[in-house]
């Protein structure tokens, strides 16, 4: 019997592997966009995590003819009125002269600059992730997760990416970039969203 195929709207091999492991119990094969070179870059034009996740999942489902899963995530900082939010990945694109040789480093530099002088008790923040699963005919479901914490005064740690060096996990007191992969997955917004999606999956799959 041929297994059903799910397409994850990413070319990140780590994300594909993570979801493949989780969905194996349902008898599903998970492929990434590398298996579908005809699908080009999908512009994230939404103004919310939900809009961007569904936009990507719907585009991939229509292009491949398979159920697609996409996620959108970012950092919300309370003192900055929940910025950078959906613009987390490209937060510093308007200020390219910030220090740092990568986009992640410049994003972190901009965040620290905007929080300069903000005391620790007001540096509360959270990572948010929204996952969307969508069928080729447009039926869809959302799952989300959040990871509460606060923003440090300086980066620490070499694990992870994005804002991980600045985000402090209250449970451990460590920066996200100091946690092991397993520790991070147990606490993270993406791990929580994935677990919620798996709870919803049987009903969604049956339609």
JONORHU-V834159 format. One line per field, one symbol per residue. psi: psi as a letter, one per 30 degrees, with the letter a starting at -180 (. if undefined). A space follows every 10 residues. Layout:
# JONORHU-V834159
psi = ???
This chain:
# JONORHU-V834159
psi = kkklkkkkil gjeeeeeeee eefefghkkk llfffiffja kjkjflglee eeeeeeeeee eeffglkkkl lklakkjefg hglfbfgefg egffifglkk gleeeeeeee eeefgkfkle fghklkkkkk kkkklfgfkl kkkllkjkal klflkklfla abgeffkkjf efglkeffll eeeeefflee eeeeeeeeef eeeeef.
